[in-house]
Amino acid sequence: MPTPPEQSQDGPGLDADLAPEADHGASTYRGSGRLAGRKAIITGGDSGIGRAVAIAFAREGADLVLSYLPEEQEDAEAVAALVREAGRTVVLAPGDVADEAYSRSLVRTALDELGGLDTLAIVAGRQQFVEDIADLTSESFDQTFRTNVHALFWLVQEAVPHLPKGSSIITTSSIQAYQPAPILVDYATTKAAINTISKALAQQLAPKGIRVNVVAPGPIWTPLQTAGGQPPSALPEFGEQTPYGRAGQPAELAPAYVYLASQESGYVSGETLNVNGGMPTP
């Protein structure tokens, strides 16, 4: 990947404005029917990792409900075009997962528009760096938890009564759960919480035949980093701390979600799959 320049974006950030452009697998991912007939909700499906997952899921045969912030409509439309090009159904559902009513409504949207639901890929997240704990406001702390943890709880709780045996729930943690950065106190804490809630749910839902697993990315080049996730001055060195010496691309995450959504992982639950360029984790 070319060295990214210092840059910043307002709001949630757009893939359309990211420099250099991220790789979501649009020109490389080839499906083989591994998710044929699946009906999935993907949060954060407009950009970054969520976009790569949407492309891969569609090319593997899944129909999708895409959740994203209204400000990200441009990115969402680009993803939708790729999903339709793959011959699959896509339902665009703009809103903020930090809002309980909206998060719960995604399940009804899937049931009504797709005719069912058997896969949750919970990718959306909030990350805002703050260098001093004295400057981390209660409002920002609460918003990070509502986006990263509360939304997971609301969506899973709403979905479980409708998920048939063989369904898959995939959450998204981070290397930050294991190696927290001092400027990401709230974000890192939510990612550890996602690991824990997912492992508890995996045990609770196993008798129902529902698997729950986690993907834990390392530093991945997405708009999250340029929209307050990292200091702009840190971006030219972003990812250099990994043994591979570079940031990962969203396309490198998609196969992990496909594996955990497919029946190939039918005996895997409560697992955290680290995709982090070789950074050691417990």
RALIN-V321641 format. One record per backbone hydrogen bond with DSSP energy under -0.5 kcal/mol. NH is the residue of the N-H (numbers start at 0). CO is the residue of the C=O. If there is no record, write none. Layout:
NH|CO / NH|CO
//
This chain:
8|225 / 12|9 / 16|13 / 17|14 / 23|21 / 27|24 / 28|24 / 32|58 / 34|59 / 35|32 / 36|60 / 37|34 / 39|62 / 40|118 / 41|64 / 42|120 / 43|66 / 44|41 / 44|66 / 46|43 / 49|46 / 50|46 / 51|47 / 52|48 / 53|49 / 54|50 / 55|51 / 56|52 / 57|53 / 58|54 / 59|55 / 60|57 / 61|56 / 62|37 / 63|88 / 64|39 / 65|90 / 66|41 / 66|64 / 67|92 / 71|68 / 72|69 / 75|71 / 76|72 / 77|73 / 78|74 / 79|75 / 80|76 / 81|77 / 82|78 / 83|79 / 84|80 / 85|81 / 86|83 / 87|82 / 90|63 / 91|89 / 92|65 / 92|90 / 94|67 / 96|94 / 98|95 / 99|97 / 102|98 / 103|99 / 104|100 / 105|101 / 105|102 / 106|103 / 107|103 / 108|104 / 109|105 / 110|106 / 111|107 / 112|108 / 113|109 / 114|109 / 114|110 / 115|109 / 117|38 / 118|38 / 119|167 / 120|40 / 121|119 / 121|169 / 122|42 / 122|120 / 128|227 / 129|182 / 134|131 / 135|132 / 136|134 / 140|136 / 141|137 / 142|138 / 143|139 / 144|140 / 145|141 / 146|142 / 147|143 / 148|144 / 149|144 / 150|145 / 152|148 / 153|149 / 154|150 / 155|151 / 156|152 / 157|153 / 158|154 / 159|155 / 160|156 / 161|158 / 162|158 / 162|159 / 163|116 / 163|161 / 165|208 / 166|163 / 167|117 / 168|210 / 169|119 / 170|212 / 172|170 / 172|214 / 174|216 / 176|173 / 177|174 / 178|174 / 183|180 / 187|183 / 188|184 / 189|185 / 190|186 / 191|187 / 192|188 / 193|189 / 194|190 / 195|191 / 196|192 / 197|193 / 198|194 / 199|195 / 200|196 / 201|197 / 202|198 / 203|199 / 204|200 / 205|201 / 207|204 / 208|205 / 209|204 / 210|166 / 210|208 / 212|168 / 213|270 / 214|170 / 215|272 / 216|172 / 216|214 / 217|274 / 219|217 / 220|247 / 221|219 / 224|221 / 225|221 / 226|222 / 228|223 / 229|224 / 233|230 / 234|230 / 234|231 / 236|233 / 237|234 / 239|236 / 241|238 / 243|276 / 244|241 / 246|237 / 247|218 / 250|22 / 251|248 / 252|249 / 253|249 / 254|250 / 255|252 / 256|252 / 257|253 / 258|254 / 259|255 / 260|256 / 261|257 / 264|258 / 264|261 / 265|262 / 267|264 / 268|266 / 269|211 / 272|213 / 272|270 / 273|271 / 274|215 / 278|275
//
